[in-house]
Amino acid sequence: MSSRTIRKLENKNIEDELAEINSRLLEKSKGQKNGKKKVKQRVARNKFAAFLDEEEEEKEKEGVDSDTEKGINKINDNTKINESEERSAEDGKDTEEEDEKFVDAKERIKGNKKKNKRKKKKTSKVKTIDQIDEDELEKLLSQVELEDVKSGRRPKKEDESENITLEPSGVLTLDCRLFTAAMFRRCRRFVSPDKRYMDPDREYQGLFGKLSNAAIKDADSTASSFVTPEVLKQIKRMSRRVRGWGGSDHRSVPGRTRKLTLTKIRDDWIPTNRKPLVMEEMKEGELKALIRSKHPDDWDDAVDSQIKADTDAGIKYFRMTEGPLYSRALTTEFFISIAIEPDHESVIQLLQKAPYHLESILQVASILQRQGDKSNTNGLIERALFIFDWSLKNTFDIGSGCCRLPFEFYLNRQIYLSVFRYITVLTRKSTLYTAFNYCKLLFSFDPANDPYGVRYFIDYYAFVSDEFQYIIDLFNSPLIQCYEEWITPSMCYTASFCHWKLGHIDEAKEQLRMALKRHPYTGYAILSKLLGASSLSSSYEWPTEKEVSKTVEIATAVYTVRVGQMLGDVQLKNFVTEELKSLLSAKNAKDILQDDDKYYLNTLKEIPHNLLRHVILSDETSAMAKIPESFWSTHEVYEFDVLPPDHGTKIYDYLDQNRAAEAVINRSAQEVDSQQIQQLIDQAHEAQQTRNNQQ
């Protein structure tokens, strides 16, 4: 590089530092003798001229960015020090006394060199600026800029696209490509859970105070399900033979040094040193294949740019694969017991034979939940989460919000289901802040597509956790405002409640009015729930001439189930009631209901799949009743994989095809035999009736 380029990259902070020293020396010299004062000032000017004058002239001409100068000066600190010393040595007018005055300034400039004595030998090996090529220089500058942003010395540069505010799009495209990586960087904190609160015990400590070690040990040693004392002794004996199983903190697993993050090993879990599932980070070629499977018309450059944007944003993609303990024979047996020859007892027996078969764990948990056995249900779901926890790679950072699990892969969907089920367990335990963090985790797996409809229920967990500002900020972020379908009724109305909680009464009124314009049917339903059927006036009922889509009915039913708990504060309840009554009065109702074009959900011809998954898995009867009967007749719905996407893998890819085909043939033969037997029974019955009539 030329000397001109080097001067452009000088550090502005050192200039300011030297200028400050100069002014301080000038002030000190005023109290001294006039003769010495003139000499010192003249020498000082010459001294600083060697450092600054020529550089400042060049910078005024070139308009150099001081931040860039700062970055390269950090990289080549020693190089510049040598240059500065050479320049000062060339100045023949320097006096010995003046050198003593400036020794402090030089020491400050060479502070890093003196503090790091061990690096003196390496100084000669450091590249000078002339030896650094442009690519390496750009990389080093970006690293220094990142350090400055983290330390607060430099404000973060905003992407030009981040400052553009767009109206929500009414067309929800595949993969939601309007939601860019730049937008995600602004929204990252909304999907980044606090790893400290992924354990419900932490929330219990916040509620009841710090527990004693004996109490914690007793809780950790509690079995997750009912087992006899004899069986429990056998399991403990086995655990001592499996090296690395459990440990004193119940968070150690064989084959790795990293502790469990989400779960603790229970005493009734069968010890094993083989993983049921393994997590793999997807490579660039796999990502390209995944994108092309969904967007076959995309150009290669578009695919590459999408992958690069995600990489620059720190986004990583992972997929679950079969581990040493995973058996396709077991999965085939499970599928036969669920889909071909339904038999709950067979599934329970399969779980006893293979205690870490994930599909069986989740299915048996659903069976026990319907039977009212909540204790064993919670233990099984925690075991399912343990399988995910055990499989985590070191590069999968739960708290970053940047780790994706593509929903197209069947085994990934089992992890979605495990986390969703665990949220219901935490809700039953009333550890709602922990559940809120798991909602963030589930959201982070795929924030754009949101396969499990987190946008329909995360507001509840945030509200009951007193995270009011979080909801307001989330509502105003691209994670909600990018598409009309993302602006759910729950987010709109809960944001109004949060404004009221924070004392923003005017904002609460305006937000409630906006929510009523976007989702008027939900507003009528909330008022009906608050007033009660007996006190509800006909003027506050939804107009019969206004048609409502099934999507609106289901989304409203999902929200009104929880809205009563959020409005437990009497003052908030009165505020919402009075405001809704005012807005829905005969005078104002026409203005609200005439904006049919803003009622986006009412225009949807098909119910969003993520809303259906949430309703089916939540088992909320009021919302389930709104699902049309035609849906059940046209879709095969299995609890272990509700509405799988068109692209990607399914359970059929993990079956023994010969064994499954044999089961289908046997079932068909049994059906034929049953039909023939039924026909013979019917014929015998008709013959008997004929004889009776003849007699």
N, C-alpha and C positions, 0 to 999 in steps of 0.2 A: 504494500500500500504506500501511497505518497504521503509526504509530511503534511500536506493539506488535509488529507483524510484523517490522519492522526489528530490533528488539531480540532477537527470537527467532532471527534469522539472524546474530547477532554471532559473531565468531570466538573460540572458547574458547582457542586457542593464544595470542592476543594478551593475553588476560586473565592467563594463566599467566606470560607474559613480563613483564607490568607488575607482577604480584605479586612476582615474583622480584626485580625492580629495587627495589621498595618495601622488601622485607626486607633487601636489601643496603644501602640508604640508612639504614635504621634501625640496622643494626649499626655503620655508620661514625659515625653521630651519637652513639653511646654514649660515644665517647672525647672528644667535644667538650664545651663548656661547657653547664651545666644549662639556662641561660636560652635559649640558642640551640636546644638539643635539643628543648625543649618546643614552641617555635615551629615548628621544622622538622617534627616529627612530626605536629603538628596540621595544618599546611599540607599535608603529604604525604597525610594521611588525606583531607583535603578534595579534594586533587588526584585521588586514585584514586576517590573517591566520584563524581566527575564522570564517570569511565569505567565503574565497575564496580557500585557498590552497587545502583542501580536495576535494572541488567541482571540481576544475580544473583538478586534477588528474583523478577523475572519468570520466570527460567529454572527456579527451584525450583517455581514454581506450574505452569508449563506443561510441564515435563519435556522440554525441547528436546534434540534429538539434536545433539551437538557436531559431528559430522561434517558435518551439513547446514549448521550455522552457519559452519563452516570454508570450505565450498564457496562460499557466497554472499559471504563476506568477501573471498575471493580475487578475485571478479569485480568487486566495488565497493570496492576498497582505497582509492582516492582519495576516494570519497564519504564513507567512514567517517572518514578523516583530517580532512576538513573539519568534520564533525560534532564530532569530538573536540576540535579546536581551538576551535570555537565554545563548547563547554561549558566548556573551561578558561578561556576569555576571560571568561565570565560569573561566574566565581568571583572575587569582589572581595577575598578574603583572601590571594590569592597574593602573595608577596613577590618582589622582583627577584632576591634571592639564590636563592630556591627555583626560579625559572624557569631559572637557570643550572644548578642541580642536575639538572633534568629535561630538559635539552636533549638528552642522549644517548638517553633513552627516546623522545623525539619523532623523533629522527633515525632510530632503528631502525624505528619504525613507518612512517616515510616513506622507508625505504631504497630501495624499488623506484622511487619517484618521482625520487629524486636520481640513481640509477644510469641511468635512462632519460631523459636530458635531451631527446632528440629527440622524445619523446612528450608533452612539456609542452603543445604546442599542441593535441594531440588530447584532453587531459584534459577540456576543456569539452564535448567532443562525446560523451563516454562517458555512457551512459544511467544514470540513478539507479535505485534499486530500485523507486521508485514508477512508473517509466516502463516497467518490464519486465512483460509479461503472464505468465500462469501457464505457458503452453506453452513460452515461451522460457526462463523461469526453470528449469523442469524439465529442459530440454535442457542448459542451462549447468551445472546441478548434476550431471547424469550425466557430463558431460565432466570436471568436476573430480574426481568420484569415481573415474573411470577412471584419471586421472593419479595419484591417491593410491594406487590398487591397484598400478599399475605401479611406483611408486617405493617401495612397501613401507610407506608411512605408514598405510595402512588395510588390514586383512585383507579378502580377497575375500568378498563375501556369497554364501553358498551358496543355490542354488535349493532350495525346499522339497522338490521332487520328487527332487533329487539325493541327498538323505540317506536316501531310502527304499530299503531293500534288499529285493528281491523274489526269490522262487524262480524259477529258469529256467522259461520257458514251454515246454510240450511241443507247442504248435501254432505252427508257423512261418507267419505270415501274409504275404500279398503286401506287399512293400516293408518288411516287418519294422517295423511302426509302434510296437511297444512300445519300440523303441530311439529315444528322443526326442532332440531337439536339445540339451536340458539334459544328457542322458547323454553326448552326443558331446563337449560342452565338457570333460567330465572325462577323455575318452579321446583328446583331440585329439593329444597328443604321441605316441601310439602309431602314428599314420599320418602323421606329419610328418617327412619325410626330411631329413637334413643335406645341404644343397646343396653344401657343400664336398667331400663324398665321393660325388658323382654321377659323378665322373671317375675311372676306374680308375688313371690316372697318379698321382693323389694317394695312393692306397693303395700303389702301387709305391714311392713316395718314403718312405712310412712303413716299408716292409719293407727297402728297400735303401739308404736314405739319399737325400739330395738329389742329383738328377742334374744333370749339366752342361748348359748351354744347347745345346751342340753335340749332345749325346745326345738331348735333347728335340726339337730341330729335326729330327734324323735320323728319330726315331720318327714325328713328325707328317707328314713328307714321304713316309712309306712308303705304297705303294698298298694298298688294302683287298682287292684281288683281282689275279689275274695279268693283266697287259697287256704288250704288246710295247713296247720302248723307243720305237719310231716313233709308236705310238698315244699314248704318254704325252707325247711332245713336242707332238703336235697338241693334246692336251687342255690343256697348260700355255699354249700359244699362245692358245687360245680363252679361257682364264681371264683373261688380261690384257686381253681386249676386253670382258669383262663387268664393269662397274664395281661395286665393293663385294664381289666374290666372294673369299672366303678371308681375305685380309689376312695380316699377319705372324704373327698368332696362330692362324690357320686357324679363326676363330670369327665372321667377318663374313659377312653375307649381304646381297644387294641389297634395297633398299626399306625398310630399317629400321635404327635406330641401336643397338638392343639386341643384345648379343652372344649367340651360341649358348650354352646352358647345359649341355646333355647330351652334345654331340658336337663333333668337329672335322672340318672338311672335308678329305677325302683327295684326293691328287693325281690319282687316276684317276676322280674323279666329274666328270661332264660339267657344265660351268658353265651356268647359266641364270638369268635374272632374273624368272622366273615361278614362283609358288608352286604346288605340286601340290594342297595342301589349305589351307583357311583356317579359323581358329577363330573362333567367334562366341559371345558371352555371351548366354545365353537371357534373354529378357524375361519379365515377369510373366505376360503373356498366353500365351506359349508354355509356361511351366511349368504354368499352369492346364490347358491343353489336354492336356499330357502326363499329369497326374494324373488327369484325368477319363477319359482313354482306358483307364486301368487300374482306376479306381474310379468307374464311371459313377453309382453310387448315392450318392456323397458329396454333402453339402450344400455350397453355395457358401461358407458361413461356415467350414466345416471345412477346405475347400481354402485359403481365405484365411489362416486361422490357421496352417496347416502351412507355407505360404510365408513368413509373417511370422516364425515360430519359426526357420526356417532362415536367414532374413536377419539376424535378431538374433544368431544364432550365428556370423555371418560366412561362411556357406556360399554359394557361387556355383556356378551350373550353366553348362556350356559344351557346345557341339556342333561337330563338324567338318563343314564343307561343301566343295563342289567349288571348287577354285581355278582360276586361269587356265590351268594346265597339265593340269587333269583333263579327260579325254575319255571320254564315254559310249561312243563307238565302240570305244575300247581296252578298256573294261570289258566290253562285249558280246563282243568277240573273246576276251577272257580267259575269260568264262563258257562260251562255246562250246567252247573248248579243254579245259576242266576237266569240265563237266557233260554237254554234249550230244555232243561228239565228242572224247573224251579223247585228248590228244596232248601229251606233255611237251615234245617238240621245238618245237611251236607256241608254248608258253608261253615257252620260252627265247628264241625268235626275237622274240616280242613284247617281252620285256624289253630286248633289244638295240635295238629300235626306240623304246621308251619307257622310259628308264632310271629314271624316278621314278614309275612306276605301282606304287602300294603293294601291291596284291593280287598282282601278278606277282612283285615282289621277294620277298614272303614265301613264295609258292608255290615259286619256284625255289630259295630257301634250303632248304626242306624236301626238295626233290628231291636237292639236292647233299649234304644231311646224310645221307640214306639211302645215298648212294653213297660216303660216307666222306670227302668233300671238306670238311673242317672249316674250312680257311683261307678259301675263297671264301664259305662259309656265314656265317662271322662278319662278313665285309665287307658282305655283302648285308643282314644284320640291322641292322648299324650304320647303313647307308644308310636303312633303314626308320625307325629312330629319329630320324635327321636330319630326315626329312620332318615328324615330329611336333614336333621342336625348332624348326624353321623356322616352323611355323604358330602357335606360342604367342603369345597376346596378353599385353600388359603387365600386365593385371589377373589373369592366371593365375599365381598364386604357387605354385611347385612345393613349396616348403618349408612352406607354411602348413597343409597337410592339409585345407583347406576347399574345394578346387576339385573339383567333381564332373563326371564324364563319363557321362551317362545311357546305360546299356547298350542301351537300346531303339533307338538310332540306329546304322545299319550302319557308317558311317565311324568312329564312336566305337569300335566293336568292333575295327576294324582297329588302332586305337591300343593297345587292351588287348593284342591279339595281339603287336604289335611290342614292347611293354615286357616281356611274358612271355618272348618269344623272346630278348630281350637278357639277361634274367636267366640263361638257360641258357648264353649266351655268356660272361658273367662267371664263371659257375661253372666252365666249362672253363678259364678263365684263372686260376682260384684267387683271384680278387679278391672274396672272400666278403663282406667288409664293404660294399663297393660294391653287391654283389648284395642285401644286406640292406636298404640304403636304397632300392633299386628295388622291393623287395617292399613297403616302406611306401608308395611312390608308387603302385603298382598297387592296394594296399589302399585308399588315399585316394580313388581314383576312385569307389568305391561301397562304403563300409565295411559297410553294412547287408546288402545283397544279396550282396556278395562274389562276383561272377560267375565268377571264375577260381579260387576256393577257396584264397585266400591263407592262411586259417586252417589248412589242411592241411600247409603247408610253411614258413611264416615262422619257426616255432620252430627249424628246422634252421639257417637262416642266422643267426639271433640267437645260437644256442648256440655255433656255431663261431666267431662274432665276439666271444665272451666277454661278451655282453650278457645275463648271467644274471638280473639284477634286472629288466630289461625284460620277460622272459618271465613272471616271477612276477607283476609288476604287471599285465601284459596279461591273464594268466589270471584274476586277481581283478577285472578291470574289466567293465563292462557289455558291452564288445565281445565278450566270451566268455560271460559269465554270464547274458546276457539271454534266450537261447533254449537249449534242450537240444541242438539240432542244432549250435550253435556250439561246444559243449564237445567238441572233437574228441579222438580218442585221442592224437594227437601232442602237443597242448597239455597234456593231463593228465599224461602220462608225462615229457615234457621238463621240466615245472615241478618235478617231483620231482628230476630230475638237477641242476637249477639250485640247488635248496635245498642239495643235497649239496656242490656246488661252492663255495657261499658259507659252508660250515661249519655249516649248520643241519641237523644229523643227524636230530633228532626230527621237524622239519617235513618232511624228505625222506621219512621212514618213513610219516608220516601221509598225505602227498600220494600216495605210491605205493599205499597201501592204498585211498585214495579212487579213484585212477585204476583200480585193479583192480576195484573194485565197479562203476564206470561202464562200463568196457570190459574185461571179463574175458578175452574171446577174444584181444584184443591182448596182454594180459599173458602168456598161454600161448605165443603166437607169439614174443614177445621172449625168453622163457626157452628156448624150443626153439632159437632162433637162437644164443643165448649158449652153451648146452650142446653143441649139435651133435646131429645125428640119432643118432650112435653112443652118446653118453653120456646120452641122454634116457631117463628112466625112464617106464614106463607110467603111473605115478601123476601125472606132470606133463603128460600129454597131455589135450587137450580131450575132455570126455566125449562119446562118440558119440551119446548120447541127446539132447544139447542141439543144437537146430537153430540155424543161424547164417544171417542174411540176407546177400544179396549186397552190401549197403551196408557191413556190418561187414567182410566179406572184402576188399573193395576198399580201404577206409580202412586196414585193417591191413596189407595188402600195400604200400600207398604209404609207410607209416611204417617198416616193417621194412627197406625198401631202404636207408634212411639211418641207422637206429638204430645199426648197427655202427660207423659213423664217429664218432658222438657218444660212444660208450662206448669210445673208444680208450684212455682212462685206465684202467690196470689196477685201481687201487683202486676207482674208480667202478664198473667192470664187476663186480668181486667183490661190492661192496655190493649192486648191483641183483640179481645172481644169487642171493645168499644170502637177501635179503629176499623175492624172488619164490618161492624154494623154500620158505621158511617160510610165506608166505601161502597158497601153493597146496598145502601138505601136506594129507594126508587129514583132519587135525583141523580145519583152517581153511577148506578149500575149500568145504565145505557152506555156511558162513556167507556166503561171498562170492557163490556161485552162486545162492543162494536169493532174492536181491534182483532178480528178473527185471524188476520194474517200473522199476528204475533204469537198465536197459539200453535206453536210448531208441533208439539206432541200430538195434538188432535188431528194433524194431517198425515200422520204415519199410517201406512196401510199394513205394515207388518210390525209385530211387537219385537222390540230389540231383544236379541238373544241373551245379552248380559242381564237384562231385567228378568227374563224368564228363568235363567239359572239361579239368580238370587232368590226369587220367590219359591221355586221348587225346592231348593236346598234349605231355605229357612223354614219351610213347612208352615207358613203363616196362612191359616185357613181362610181368613177373609180375603186375602189376595189370591190364593189358589182358586177360590170360587169364581174369580173374574176371568180366568183363562178359558177361552172358548173350547167347546168339546171337539171341534174340528182339529185342534192342535194335537190332542191325544191320539186321534185316529190316524193322523198323517206322520207322526213322529214316534220313533222307538226311544223311550226315555228310560235310561238306567241311572240309578243314583250314583254309581261309581264313575260315570262319564256322561254328564248331562249335556246334550246338544254339542257334540264334537264338531270342530270346524271342518270345512270341506277339504282343505289342504292339510297334509301332514300324516302322521301315523295314528292308528287306532288299535284297539285291543286285538283285532284280528292279526296284526303283525307280530304278536307275541304268543300266538297259539300254535299248538301242534295240530296242523291242518288235518292230518289223517285221523287223529283221535276225535277232533271236532266233527268231521264229516261222518264218522261212524256213529257218533251220538245223535246226529241229525237223522240218519237213516233209521236208527233204532226208535227214535221218537216218532218218525213217520209211520213205521211199522206198527208201533203201539197204537197210534191214532187210528190206523186202518183197522186193526184188530178191535179197537174199542167201538168203532163205527159199525163193524160187522156184528159184534156182540149186541150192540144197541138195536140194530135192525132185527136180529133174531128175537130179542126181547119184545120189540114192538109187534112183530108178526105173531108171536105166541099170545100176546095180550089181545090182539085183534081176533085171533082164532077162538080164544076163550069167550070173548064177547059175542061172537057169532053163535057159538054153541048155547050160550045162555039165552040168546034171543029165540033160537029155535025151540028150546024147551018151554 
